[in-house]
């Protein structure tokens, strides 16, 4: 099935798919799916997304487009863009997610905000942080074993490798790397545009840590060998603790759990085009229950925050959901569900879809 999807994709694109694109057939519905892995804000990724959606639309093979964002984040960016200040900041705030929605909307196809709600992610960050500290603090009480098991299980699902997945070439594609400085520049600028106060606080904290680090470096050079060894041992121990805490949070909360939500929303769209489920359900968004500081902080580092919750929740306001539902069975056949998301999510979502391991999150 994946070979057939790749052949169809090559015909559409007049050549083999880019290394950031995975084409597959969703096994339970027979719907073709295109996963486009991106480097957020990268001009090469933006062009790749635009070209891919335009190619499918021109071939009348474009179904729904699912983007890695949620209502809360999307609405925030759209509110800013609607202001006079936003007009000036549009080049900074426009990402591949916005480019995908613009192209799909122009083609009259539905756009789905497929990511977990930012508040739910923020809440889970806090819960996972506390759980990780508890496990690390109880090596004799089974904490370390539980930590290892949960981390390895999440990594197995979120970070698969091998044929049919994005390879290192996808991440180190020269076309992406050449344009990477633009991404690195737009990231902090977009944070500053969306959350000027929070960004200023974060940057101030980082600047303060840099000053302290420089002072510590000067003191280290003047210290005795014994003090230097002690200082290095403490630094390595602190770095290991940092890695242990952030590693499980990153893999479980920011990748594995969000992958499940995005994959579920992709599968919901696949069911529409299989003719088996003409539902306008908003899909799985994750429970929104006030993530507090962590969710606010996470907004800074989210690629595409967003307008008002539509009636269906997951669909972009004004999105042409009726186009998908009004298609006849013949019209739906062969239409692609396209998912535009960060490359870190791509392989995990492909694994969930191919192995029919998308959980029911209702």
PAKOL-811614 format. One record per residue (C-alpha): residue in three letters; x, y, z. Coordinates in Angstrom, 3 decimals. Example, Ala and Ser with C-alpha at 12.3 -4.5 7.8 and 13.67 -1.06 7.14 Angstrom:
<sites>
nuza = ALA; c1 = 12.300; c2 = -4.500; c3 = 7.800;
nuza = SER; c1 = 13.670; c2 = -1.060; c3 = 7.140;
</sites>
This chain:
<sites>
nuza = UNK; c1 = 0.000; c2 = 0.000; c3 = 0.000;
nuza = UNK; c1 = 2.799; c2 = 2.421; c3 = 0.863;
nuza = UNK; c1 = 4.480; c2 = 1.620; c3 = -2.478;
nuza = UNK; c1 = 1.248; c2 = 2.520; c3 = -4.282;
nuza = UNK; c1 = 1.002; c2 = 5.760; c3 = -2.302;
nuza = UNK; c1 = 4.595; c2 = 6.638; c3 = -3.157;
nuza = UNK; c1 = 3.992; c2 = 5.922; c3 = -6.858;
nuza = UNK; c1 = 0.877; c2 = 8.125; c3 = -6.875;
nuza = UNK; c1 = 2.803; c2 = 10.853; c3 = -5.077;
nuza = UNK; c1 = 5.617; c2 = 10.698; c3 = -7.621;
nuza = UNK; c1 = 3.093; c2 = 11.074; c3 = -10.433;
nuza = UNK; c1 = 1.522; c2 = 14.112; c3 = -8.768;
nuza = UNK; c1 = 4.865; c2 = 15.751; c3 = -8.058;
nuza = UNK; c1 = 6.420; c2 = 14.694; c3 = -11.373;
nuza = UNK; c1 = 9.196; c2 = 13.006; c3 = -9.431;
nuza = UNK; c1 = 10.023; c2 = 11.377; c3 = -6.074;
nuza = UNK; c1 = 8.714; c2 = 12.994; c3 = -2.913;
nuza = UNK; c1 = 10.975; c2 = 15.321; c3 = -0.937;
nuza = UNK; c1 = 12.831; c2 = 13.678; c3 = 1.989;
nuza = UNK; c1 = 10.529; c2 = 15.444; c3 = 4.464;
nuza = UNK; c1 = 7.379; c2 = 13.887; c3 = 2.946;
nuza = UNK; c1 = 5.934; c2 = 10.471; c3 = 3.803;
nuza = UNK; c1 = 3.043; c2 = 9.086; c3 = 1.737;
nuza = UNK; c1 = 1.115; c2 = 6.110; c3 = 3.055;
nuza = UNK; c1 = -2.267; c2 = 4.424; c3 = 2.861;
nuza = UNK; c1 = -4.153; c2 = 4.483; c3 = 6.175;
nuza = UNK; c1 = -4.878; c2 = 0.749; c3 = 6.571;
nuza = UNK; c1 = -8.336; c2 = 0.819; c3 = 8.180;
nuza = UNK; c1 = -9.899; c2 = 3.225; c3 = 5.666;
nuza = UNK; c1 = -7.738; c2 = 2.912; c3 = 2.558;
nuza = UNK; c1 = -7.354; c2 = 6.701; c3 = 2.514;
nuza = UNK; c1 = -4.051; c2 = 8.096; c3 = 1.219;
nuza = UNK; c1 = -2.242; c2 = 10.251; c3 = 3.762;
nuza = UNK; c1 = 0.611; c2 = 12.663; c3 = 3.175;
nuza = UNK; c1 = 2.751; c2 = 13.624; c3 = 6.174;
nuza = UNK; c1 = 4.833; c2 = 16.755; c3 = 5.543;
nuza = UNK; c1 = 7.547; c2 = 17.162; c3 = 8.175;
nuza = UNK; c1 = 8.730; c2 = 20.738; c3 = 8.569;
nuza = UNK; c1 = 11.306; c2 = 22.925; c3 = 10.251;
nuza = UNK; c1 = 9.101; c2 = 25.605; c3 = 11.771;
nuza = UNK; c1 = 9.258; c2 = 28.999; c3 = 10.043;
nuza = UNK; c1 = 11.791; c2 = 27.693; c3 = 7.519;
nuza = UNK; c1 = 11.236; c2 = 29.231; c3 = 4.050;
nuza = UNK; c1 = 12.091; c2 = 25.913; c3 = 2.390;
nuza = UNK; c1 = 9.451; c2 = 24.120; c3 = 4.481;
nuza = UNK; c1 = 6.909; c2 = 26.832; c3 = 3.705;
nuza = UNK; c1 = 7.489; c2 = 26.486; c3 = -0.056;
nuza = UNK; c1 = 7.382; c2 = 22.698; c3 = 0.192;
nuza = UNK; c1 = 4.025; c2 = 22.826; c3 = 1.988;
nuza = UNK; c1 = 2.585; c2 = 25.300; c3 = -0.513;
nuza = UNK; c1 = 3.778; c2 = 23.316; c3 = -3.524;
nuza = UNK; c1 = 2.565; c2 = 19.987; c3 = -2.178;
nuza = UNK; c1 = -0.923; c2 = 21.273; c3 = -1.358;
nuza = UNK; c1 = -1.157; c2 = 23.125; c3 = -4.681;
nuza = UNK; c1 = -0.100; c2 = 19.983; c3 = -6.596;
nuza = UNK; c1 = -2.754; c2 = 17.856; c3 = -4.905;
nuza = UNK; c1 = -5.408; c2 = 20.544; c3 = -5.333;
nuza = UNK; c1 = -4.660; c2 = 20.962; c3 = -9.043;
nuza = UNK; c1 = -4.968; c2 = 17.179; c3 = -9.474;
nuza = UNK; c1 = -8.300; c2 = 17.252; c3 = -7.562;
nuza = UNK; c1 = -6.748; c2 = 14.916; c3 = -4.980;
nuza = UNK; c1 = -6.709; c2 = 17.243; c3 = -1.970;
nuza = UNK; c1 = -8.959; c2 = 16.216; c3 = 0.894;
nuza = UNK; c1 = -8.501; c2 = 17.788; c3 = 4.327;
nuza = UNK; c1 = -5.395; c2 = 19.508; c3 = 5.673;
nuza = UNK; c1 = -4.473; c2 = 18.890; c3 = 9.321;
nuza = UNK; c1 = -2.023; c2 = 21.336; c3 = 10.909;
nuza = UNK; c1 = -0.033; c2 = 21.110; c3 = 14.127;
nuza = UNK; c1 = -1.864; c2 = 23.790; c3 = 16.081;
nuza = UNK; c1 = -4.875; c2 = 24.195; c3 = 18.354;
nuza = UNK; c1 = -7.689; c2 = 26.740; c3 = 18.643;
nuza = UNK; c1 = -6.084; c2 = 28.664; c3 = 21.490;
nuza = UNK; c1 = -2.730; c2 = 29.081; c3 = 19.789;
nuza = UNK; c1 = -4.195; c2 = 29.727; c3 = 16.346;
nuza = UNK; c1 = -6.594; c2 = 32.336; c3 = 17.663;
nuza = UNK; c1 = -3.850; c2 = 34.266; c3 = 19.381;
nuza = UNK; c1 = -1.809; c2 = 34.683; c3 = 16.210;
nuza = UNK; c1 = -4.873; c2 = 35.581; c3 = 14.151;
nuza = UNK; c1 = -5.881; c2 = 38.228; c3 = 16.696;
nuza = UNK; c1 = -2.443; c2 = 39.814; c3 = 16.430;
nuza = UNK; c1 = -2.480; c2 = 39.696; c3 = 12.627;
nuza = UNK; c1 = -5.837; c2 = 41.508; c3 = 12.620;
nuza = UNK; c1 = -4.270; c2 = 44.577; c3 = 14.305;
nuza = UNK; c1 = -2.253; c2 = 47.358; c3 = 12.622;
nuza = UNK; c1 = 0.819; c2 = 46.058; c3 = 14.455;
nuza = UNK; c1 = 0.094; c2 = 42.589; c3 = 13.118;
nuza = UNK; c1 = 0.185; c2 = 43.788; c3 = 9.524;
nuza = UNK; c1 = 3.792; c2 = 44.853; c3 = 10.062;
nuza = UNK; c1 = 4.615; c2 = 41.596; c3 = 11.852;
nuza = UNK; c1 = 2.960; c2 = 39.285; c3 = 9.322;
nuza = UNK; c1 = 6.272; c2 = 38.200; c3 = 7.703;
nuza = UNK; c1 = 7.517; c2 = 37.180; c3 = 11.156;
nuza = UNK; c1 = 4.335; c2 = 35.447; c3 = 12.334;
nuza = UNK; c1 = 3.588; c2 = 33.538; c3 = 9.130;
nuza = UNK; c1 = 4.694; c2 = 29.923; c3 = 9.361;
nuza = UNK; c1 = 4.180; c2 = 26.793; c3 = 7.296;
nuza = UNK; c1 = 0.963; c2 = 26.144; c3 = 9.273;
nuza = UNK; c1 = -0.528; c2 = 29.447; c3 = 8.137;
nuza = UNK; c1 = 0.727; c2 = 28.816; c3 = 4.597;
nuza = UNK; c1 = -0.975; c2 = 25.400; c3 = 4.606;
nuza = UNK; c1 = -4.279; c2 = 26.833; c3 = 5.821;
nuza = UNK; c1 = -4.175; c2 = 29.629; c3 = 3.232;
nuza = UNK; c1 = -3.554; c2 = 27.206; c3 = 0.356;
nuza = UNK; c1 = -6.194; c2 = 24.701; c3 = 1.506;
nuza = UNK; c1 = -8.776; c2 = 27.439; c3 = 2.078;
nuza = UNK; c1 = -8.080; c2 = 28.869; c3 = -1.384;
nuza = UNK; c1 = -8.700; c2 = 25.383; c3 = -2.802;
nuza = UNK; c1 = -11.983; c2 = 25.143; c3 = -0.881;
nuza = UNK; c1 = -10.873; c2 = 22.263; c3 = 1.346;
nuza = UNK; c1 = -11.244; c2 = 21.783; c3 = 5.131;
nuza = UNK; c1 = -8.456; c2 = 22.790; c3 = 7.519;
nuza = UNK; c1 = -8.263; c2 = 20.981; c3 = 10.853;
nuza = UNK; c1 = -6.452; c2 = 22.303; c3 = 13.912;
nuza = UNK; c1 = -5.236; c2 = 18.886; c3 = 14.926;
nuza = UNK; c1 = -3.003; c2 = 19.424; c3 = 17.948;
nuza = UNK; c1 = -3.791; c2 = 19.023; c3 = 21.627;
nuza = UNK; c1 = -5.090; c2 = 22.150; c3 = 23.345;
nuza = UNK; c1 = -2.213; c2 = 24.164; c3 = 24.793;
nuza = UNK; c1 = -3.865; c2 = 24.240; c3 = 28.237;
nuza = UNK; c1 = -4.029; c2 = 20.447; c3 = 28.324;
nuza = UNK; c1 = -0.365; c2 = 20.231; c3 = 27.337;
nuza = UNK; c1 = 0.564; c2 = 22.750; c3 = 30.021;
nuza = UNK; c1 = -1.292; c2 = 20.753; c3 = 32.653;
nuza = UNK; c1 = 0.436; c2 = 17.547; c3 = 31.575;
nuza = UNK; c1 = 3.842; c2 = 19.232; c3 = 31.724;
nuza = UNK; c1 = 3.262; c2 = 20.062; c3 = 35.386;
nuza = UNK; c1 = 2.007; c2 = 16.556; c3 = 36.183;
nuza = UNK; c1 = 4.905; c2 = 14.857; c3 = 34.400;
nuza = UNK; c1 = 7.473; c2 = 17.123; c3 = 36.051;
nuza = UNK; c1 = 6.188; c2 = 16.164; c3 = 39.514;
nuza = UNK; c1 = 5.976; c2 = 12.465; c3 = 38.609;
nuza = UNK; c1 = 9.541; c2 = 12.501; c3 = 37.256;
nuza = UNK; c1 = 10.892; c2 = 14.101; c3 = 40.429;
nuza = UNK; c1 = 9.062; c2 = 11.514; c3 = 42.554;
nuza = UNK; c1 = 10.434; c2 = 8.613; c3 = 40.513;
nuza = UNK; c1 = 13.999; c2 = 9.931; c3 = 40.530;
nuza = UNK; c1 = 13.813; c2 = 10.470; c3 = 44.287;
nuza = UNK; c1 = 12.770; c2 = 6.852; c3 = 44.977;
nuza = UNK; c1 = 15.340; c2 = 4.506; c3 = 43.380;
nuza = UNK; c1 = 14.634; c2 = 1.770; c3 = 45.935;
nuza = UNK; c1 = 10.852; c2 = 2.163; c3 = 45.720;
nuza = UNK; c1 = 10.581; c2 = 1.280; c3 = 42.061;
nuza = UNK; c1 = 10.841; c2 = 4.873; c3 = 40.850;
nuza = UNK; c1 = 13.857; c2 = 4.366; c3 = 38.619;
nuza = UNK; c1 = 12.361; c2 = 1.240; c3 = 37.063;
nuza = UNK; c1 = 9.087; c2 = 3.036; c3 = 36.393;
nuza = UNK; c1 = 10.973; c2 = 6.017; c3 = 34.944;
nuza = UNK; c1 = 12.937; c2 = 3.770; c3 = 32.560;
nuza = UNK; c1 = 9.911; c2 = 1.756; c3 = 31.484;
nuza = UNK; c1 = 7.721; c2 = 4.781; c3 = 30.760;
nuza = UNK; c1 = 10.503; c2 = 6.611; c3 = 28.938;
nuza = UNK; c1 = 11.453; c2 = 3.643; c3 = 26.742;
nuza = UNK; c1 = 7.818; c2 = 2.843; c3 = 25.903;
nuza = UNK; c1 = 7.178; c2 = 6.455; c3 = 24.902;
nuza = UNK; c1 = 10.409; c2 = 6.637; c3 = 22.882;
nuza = UNK; c1 = 9.557; c2 = 3.409; c3 = 21.035;
nuza = UNK; c1 = 6.283; c2 = 4.953; c3 = 19.853;
nuza = UNK; c1 = 7.425; c2 = 8.544; c3 = 19.335;
nuza = UNK; c1 = 10.870; c2 = 8.013; c3 = 17.802;
nuza = UNK; c1 = 10.815; c2 = 5.025; c3 = 15.434;
nuza = UNK; c1 = 13.445; c2 = 4.666; c3 = 12.709;
nuza = UNK; c1 = 13.954; c2 = 2.594; c3 = 9.594;
nuza = UNK; c1 = 12.342; c2 = 2.226; c3 = 6.155;
nuza = UNK; c1 = 9.142; c2 = 4.198; c3 = 5.742;
nuza = UNK; c1 = 10.181; c2 = 6.875; c3 = 8.226;
nuza = UNK; c1 = 12.031; c2 = 10.158; c3 = 7.937;
nuza = UNK; c1 = 15.780; c2 = 9.569; c3 = 7.818;
nuza = UNK; c1 = 18.643; c2 = 11.781; c3 = 9.052;
nuza = UNK; c1 = 18.755; c2 = 13.221; c3 = 5.530;
nuza = UNK; c1 = 15.320; c2 = 14.689; c3 = 6.173;
nuza = UNK; c1 = 16.646; c2 = 16.705; c3 = 9.098;
nuza = UNK; c1 = 20.000; c2 = 17.616; c3 = 7.511;
nuza = UNK; c1 = 18.715; c2 = 18.426; c3 = 4.045;
nuza = UNK; c1 = 20.993; c2 = 21.197; c3 = 2.699;
nuza = UNK; c1 = 17.961; c2 = 23.129; c3 = 1.463;
nuza = UNK; c1 = 16.620; c2 = 23.291; c3 = 5.009;
nuza = UNK; c1 = 20.003; c2 = 24.042; c3 = 6.559;
nuza = UNK; c1 = 20.702; c2 = 26.912; c3 = 4.177;
nuza = UNK; c1 = 17.437; c2 = 28.558; c3 = 5.241;
nuza = UNK; c1 = 17.823; c2 = 27.605; c3 = 8.924;
nuza = UNK; c1 = 19.184; c2 = 31.033; c3 = 9.982;
nuza = UNK; c1 = 15.837; c2 = 32.512; c3 = 8.921;
nuza = UNK; c1 = 14.065; c2 = 30.037; c3 = 11.225;
nuza = UNK; c1 = 16.405; c2 = 30.863; c3 = 14.108;
nuza = UNK; c1 = 15.783; c2 = 34.585; c3 = 13.617;
nuza = UNK; c1 = 11.999; c2 = 34.299; c3 = 13.243;
nuza = UNK; c1 = 11.574; c2 = 32.110; c3 = 16.334;
nuza = UNK; c1 = 12.562; c2 = 34.727; c3 = 18.956;
nuza = UNK; c1 = 10.972; c2 = 37.507; c3 = 16.910;
nuza = UNK; c1 = 7.677; c2 = 35.634; c3 = 16.741;
nuza = UNK; c1 = 7.816; c2 = 34.964; c3 = 20.494;
nuza = UNK; c1 = 8.431; c2 = 38.640; c3 = 21.097;
nuza = UNK; c1 = 5.547; c2 = 39.653; c3 = 18.830;
nuza = UNK; c1 = 3.050; c2 = 37.294; c3 = 20.475;
nuza = UNK; c1 = 4.148; c2 = 37.547; c3 = 24.104;
nuza = UNK; c1 = 6.386; c2 = 40.612; c3 = 24.593;
nuza = UNK; c1 = 6.337; c2 = 40.550; c3 = 28.417;
nuza = UNK; c1 = 6.850; c2 = 36.793; c3 = 28.830;
nuza = UNK; c1 = 9.575; c2 = 36.751; c3 = 26.192;
nuza = UNK; c1 = 11.351; c2 = 39.666; c3 = 27.855;
nuza = UNK; c1 = 11.301; c2 = 37.798; c3 = 31.184;
nuza = UNK; c1 = 12.703; c2 = 34.613; c3 = 29.614;
nuza = UNK; c1 = 15.424; c2 = 36.494; c3 = 27.731;
nuza = UNK; c1 = 16.336; c2 = 38.431; c3 = 30.890;
nuza = UNK; c1 = 16.650; c2 = 35.176; c3 = 32.830;
nuza = UNK; c1 = 18.871; c2 = 33.697; c3 = 30.126;
nuza = UNK; c1 = 21.023; c2 = 36.828; c3 = 30.116;
nuza = UNK; c1 = 21.358; c2 = 36.615; c3 = 33.889;
nuza = UNK; c1 = 22.411; c2 = 32.967; c3 = 33.712;
nuza = UNK; c1 = 25.015; c2 = 33.885; c3 = 31.083;
nuza = UNK; c1 = 26.499; c2 = 36.552; c3 = 33.363;
nuza = UNK; c1 = 26.637; c2 = 34.105; c3 = 36.284;
nuza = UNK; c1 = 28.231; c2 = 31.491; c3 = 34.051;
nuza = UNK; c1 = 30.967; c2 = 33.938; c3 = 33.010;
nuza = UNK; c1 = 31.617; c2 = 34.808; c3 = 36.641;
nuza = UNK; c1 = 31.788; c2 = 31.134; c3 = 37.571;
nuza = UNK; c1 = 34.238; c2 = 30.504; c3 = 34.727;
nuza = UNK; c1 = 36.559; c2 = 33.193; c3 = 36.064;
nuza = UNK; c1 = 36.328; c2 = 31.763; c3 = 39.583;
nuza = UNK; c1 = 36.932; c2 = 28.230; c3 = 38.297;
nuza = UNK; c1 = 40.237; c2 = 29.241; c3 = 36.713;
nuza = UNK; c1 = 41.503; c2 = 30.571; c3 = 40.056;
nuza = UNK; c1 = 40.274; c2 = 27.615; c3 = 42.127;
nuza = UNK; c1 = 42.388; c2 = 24.731; c3 = 43.424;
nuza = UNK; c1 = 42.432; c2 = 21.398; c3 = 41.591;
nuza = UNK; c1 = 40.254; c2 = 19.824; c3 = 44.281;
nuza = UNK; c1 = 37.683; c2 = 22.599; c3 = 44.001;
nuza = UNK; c1 = 37.749; c2 = 22.331; c3 = 40.214;
nuza = UNK; c1 = 37.089; c2 = 18.575; c3 = 40.383;
nuza = UNK; c1 = 34.222; c2 = 19.147; c3 = 42.826;
nuza = UNK; c1 = 32.773; c2 = 21.854; c3 = 40.615;
nuza = UNK; c1 = 32.950; c2 = 19.638; c3 = 37.522;
nuza = UNK; c1 = 31.351; c2 = 16.713; c3 = 39.373;
nuza = UNK; c1 = 28.486; c2 = 18.959; c3 = 40.507;
nuza = UNK; c1 = 28.037; c2 = 20.345; c3 = 36.981;
nuza = UNK; c1 = 27.885; c2 = 16.869; c3 = 35.450;
nuza = UNK; c1 = 25.457; c2 = 15.650; c3 = 38.109;
nuza = UNK; c1 = 23.206; c2 = 18.681; c3 = 37.581;
nuza = UNK; c1 = 23.338; c2 = 18.222; c3 = 33.798;
nuza = UNK; c1 = 22.406; c2 = 14.533; c3 = 34.173;
nuza = UNK; c1 = 19.441; c2 = 15.442; c3 = 36.400;
nuza = UNK; c1 = 18.380; c2 = 18.110; c3 = 33.916;
nuza = UNK; c1 = 18.592; c2 = 15.635; c3 = 31.043;
nuza = UNK; c1 = 16.632; c2 = 13.003; c3 = 32.966;
nuza = UNK; c1 = 13.808; c2 = 15.388; c3 = 33.826;
nuza = UNK; c1 = 13.552; c2 = 17.140; c3 = 30.469;
nuza = UNK; c1 = 14.091; c2 = 13.921; c3 = 28.500;
nuza = UNK; c1 = 10.996; c2 = 12.178; c3 = 29.875;
nuza = UNK; c1 = 8.893; c2 = 15.338; c3 = 29.657;
nuza = UNK; c1 = 9.918; c2 = 15.961; c3 = 26.049;
nuza = UNK; c1 = 9.394; c2 = 12.392; c3 = 24.844;
nuza = UNK; c1 = 6.193; c2 = 11.592; c3 = 26.753;
nuza = UNK; c1 = 4.303; c2 = 14.902; c3 = 26.907;
nuza = UNK; c1 = 5.552; c2 = 17.002; c3 = 24.007;
nuza = UNK; c1 = 5.905; c2 = 14.127; c3 = 21.528;
nuza = UNK; c1 = 4.139; c2 = 10.826; c3 = 22.350;
nuza = UNK; c1 = 0.946; c2 = 12.216; c3 = 23.891;
nuza = UNK; c1 = 0.491; c2 = 14.981; c3 = 21.322;
nuza = UNK; c1 = 1.208; c2 = 12.477; c3 = 18.535;
nuza = UNK; c1 = -1.774; c2 = 10.448; c3 = 19.695;
nuza = UNK; c1 = -4.083; c2 = 13.460; c3 = 19.500;
nuza = UNK; c1 = -2.816; c2 = 14.530; c3 = 16.064;
nuza = UNK; c1 = -2.997; c2 = 10.955; c3 = 14.720;
nuza = UNK; c1 = -6.565; c2 = 10.612; c3 = 16.018;
nuza = UNK; c1 = -7.596; c2 = 13.772; c3 = 14.173;
nuza = UNK; c1 = -5.879; c2 = 12.558; c3 = 10.994;
nuza = UNK; c1 = -7.739; c2 = 9.241; c3 = 11.293;
nuza = UNK; c1 = -11.056; c2 = 11.075; c3 = 11.752;
nuza = UNK; c1 = -10.454; c2 = 12.827; c3 = 8.417;
nuza = UNK; c1 = -9.479; c2 = 9.543; c3 = 6.752;
nuza = UNK; c1 = -12.857; c2 = 8.112; c3 = 7.775;
nuza = UNK; c1 = -14.650; c2 = 10.957; c3 = 6.001;
nuza = UNK; c1 = -12.892; c2 = 10.166; c3 = 2.720;
nuza = UNK; c1 = -13.457; c2 = 6.441; c3 = 3.071;
nuza = UNK; c1 = -17.187; c2 = 7.154; c3 = 3.136;
nuza = UNK; c1 = -17.504; c2 = 5.325; c3 = 6.434;
nuza = UNK; c1 = -17.944; c2 = 8.193; c3 = 8.841;
nuza = UNK; c1 = -19.517; c2 = 11.469; c3 = 7.743;
nuza = UNK; c1 = -18.997; c2 = 13.115; c3 = 11.057;
nuza = UNK; c1 = -18.431; c2 = 16.738; c3 = 11.936;
nuza = UNK; c1 = -16.973; c2 = 15.770; c3 = 15.268;
nuza = UNK; c1 = -14.256; c2 = 18.062; c3 = 16.506;
nuza = UNK; c1 = -12.111; c2 = 15.043; c3 = 17.206;
nuza = UNK; c1 = -9.787; c2 = 14.788; c3 = 20.178;
nuza = UNK; c1 = -8.449; c2 = 18.022; c3 = 21.502;
nuza = UNK; c1 = -7.355; c2 = 17.138; c3 = 25.021;
nuza = UNK; c1 = -9.070; c2 = 18.497; c3 = 28.081;
nuza = UNK; c1 = -8.612; c2 = 22.213; c3 = 28.570;
nuza = UNK; c1 = -8.231; c2 = 22.846; c3 = 32.254;
nuza = UNK; c1 = -5.949; c2 = 25.815; c3 = 32.695;
nuza = UNK; c1 = -2.295; c2 = 24.923; c3 = 32.366;
nuza = UNK; c1 = -1.234; c2 = 28.007; c3 = 34.315;
nuza = UNK; c1 = 2.340; c2 = 29.228; c3 = 34.030;
nuza = UNK; c1 = 3.582; c2 = 26.150; c3 = 32.183;
nuza = UNK; c1 = 1.011; c2 = 26.487; c3 = 29.409;
nuza = UNK; c1 = 1.772; c2 = 30.198; c3 = 29.093;
nuza = UNK; c1 = 5.482; c2 = 29.428; c3 = 28.890;
nuza = UNK; c1 = 4.850; c2 = 26.671; c3 = 26.357;
nuza = UNK; c1 = 3.012; c2 = 29.161; c3 = 24.128;
nuza = UNK; c1 = 6.339; c2 = 30.945; c3 = 23.687;
nuza = UNK; c1 = 7.902; c2 = 27.894; c3 = 22.117;
nuza = UNK; c1 = 4.916; c2 = 26.730; c3 = 20.060;
nuza = UNK; c1 = 5.295; c2 = 27.118; c3 = 16.322;
nuza = UNK; c1 = 1.895; c2 = 28.573; c3 = 15.487;
nuza = UNK; c1 = -0.325; c2 = 30.045; c3 = 18.118;
nuza = UNK; c1 = -4.152; c2 = 31.342; c3 = 16.631;
nuza = UNK; c1 = -9.120; c2 = 33.315; c3 = 16.173;
nuza = UNK; c1 = -12.335; c2 = 32.126; c3 = 17.926;
nuza = UNK; c1 = -13.256; c2 = 28.550; c3 = 18.523;
nuza = UNK; c1 = -15.424; c2 = 27.397; c3 = 15.693;
nuza = UNK; c1 = -18.640; c2 = 25.522; c3 = 16.335;
nuza = UNK; c1 = -16.871; c2 = 22.241; c3 = 15.625;
nuza = UNK; c1 = -13.740; c2 = 23.169; c3 = 17.592;
nuza = UNK; c1 = -11.138; c2 = 21.371; c3 = 15.521;
nuza = UNK; c1 = -12.009; c2 = 22.970; c3 = 12.194;
nuza = UNK; c1 = -10.540; c2 = 26.297; c3 = 11.256;
nuza = UNK; c1 = -13.246; c2 = 28.982; c3 = 11.410;
nuza = UNK; c1 = -14.583; c2 = 29.475; c3 = 7.903;
nuza = UNK; c1 = -13.088; c2 = 26.165; c3 = 6.796;
nuza = UNK; c1 = -14.948; c2 = 24.426; c3 = 4.006;
nuza = UNK; c1 = -15.984; c2 = 21.316; c3 = 5.945;
nuza = UNK; c1 = -19.066; c2 = 21.133; c3 = 3.737;
nuza = UNK; c1 = -16.764; c2 = 20.477; c3 = 0.758;
nuza = UNK; c1 = -15.651; c2 = 17.177; c3 = 2.260;
nuza = UNK; c1 = -19.116; c2 = 16.146; c3 = 3.392;
nuza = UNK; c1 = -20.778; c2 = 17.073; c3 = 0.103;
nuza = UNK; c1 = -18.311; c2 = 15.058; c3 = -1.993;
nuza = UNK; c1 = -19.869; c2 = 11.985; c3 = -3.530;
nuza = UNK; c1 = -18.265; c2 = 8.634; c3 = -2.797;
nuza = UNK; c1 = -16.529; c2 = 8.770; c3 = -6.175;
nuza = UNK; c1 = -15.284; c2 = 12.303; c3 = -5.500;
nuza = UNK; c1 = -13.855; c2 = 11.280; c3 = -2.133;
nuza = UNK; c1 = -11.976; c2 = 8.285; c3 = -3.453;
nuza = UNK; c1 = -8.255; c2 = 8.928; c3 = -3.788;
nuza = UNK; c1 = -8.270; c2 = 12.255; c3 = -1.988;
nuza = UNK; c1 = -5.328; c2 = 12.791; c3 = 0.346;
nuza = UNK; c1 = -5.494; c2 = 13.800; c3 = 3.970;
nuza = UNK; c1 = -2.445; c2 = 16.057; c3 = 4.360;
nuza = UNK; c1 = -0.822; c2 = 16.618; c3 = 7.759;
nuza = UNK; c1 = 1.611; c2 = 19.509; c3 = 8.202;
nuza = UNK; c1 = 3.669; c2 = 19.176; c3 = 11.370;
nuza = UNK; c1 = 7.142; c2 = 19.453; c3 = 12.842;
nuza = UNK; c1 = 9.567; c2 = 16.738; c3 = 11.752;
nuza = UNK; c1 = 9.936; c2 = 15.575; c3 = 15.362;
nuza = UNK; c1 = 6.298; c2 = 14.404; c3 = 15.256;
nuza = UNK; c1 = 6.298; c2 = 12.819; c3 = 11.805;
nuza = UNK; c1 = 7.739; c2 = 9.347; c3 = 12.471;
nuza = UNK; c1 = 5.702; c2 = 8.740; c3 = 15.617;
nuza = UNK; c1 = 2.451; c2 = 9.654; c3 = 13.867;
nuza = UNK; c1 = 3.319; c2 = 7.454; c3 = 10.887;
nuza = UNK; c1 = 3.917; c2 = 4.527; c3 = 13.261;
nuza = UNK; c1 = 0.560; c2 = 5.042; c3 = 14.991;
nuza = UNK; c1 = -1.282; c2 = 5.137; c3 = 11.658;
nuza = UNK; c1 = 0.546; c2 = 2.289; c3 = 9.893;
nuza = UNK; c1 = 0.365; c2 = -0.078; c3 = 12.855;
nuza = UNK; c1 = -3.267; c2 = 0.820; c3 = 13.653;
nuza = UNK; c1 = -2.297; c2 = 1.942; c3 = 17.139;
nuza = UNK; c1 = -4.189; c2 = 5.228; c3 = 17.231;
nuza = UNK; c1 = -5.914; c2 = 5.239; c3 = 20.633;
nuza = UNK; c1 = -9.513; c2 = 6.227; c3 = 21.173;
nuza = UNK; c1 = -9.308; c2 = 9.515; c3 = 23.078;
nuza = UNK; c1 = -13.042; c2 = 10.289; c3 = 23.233;
</sites>
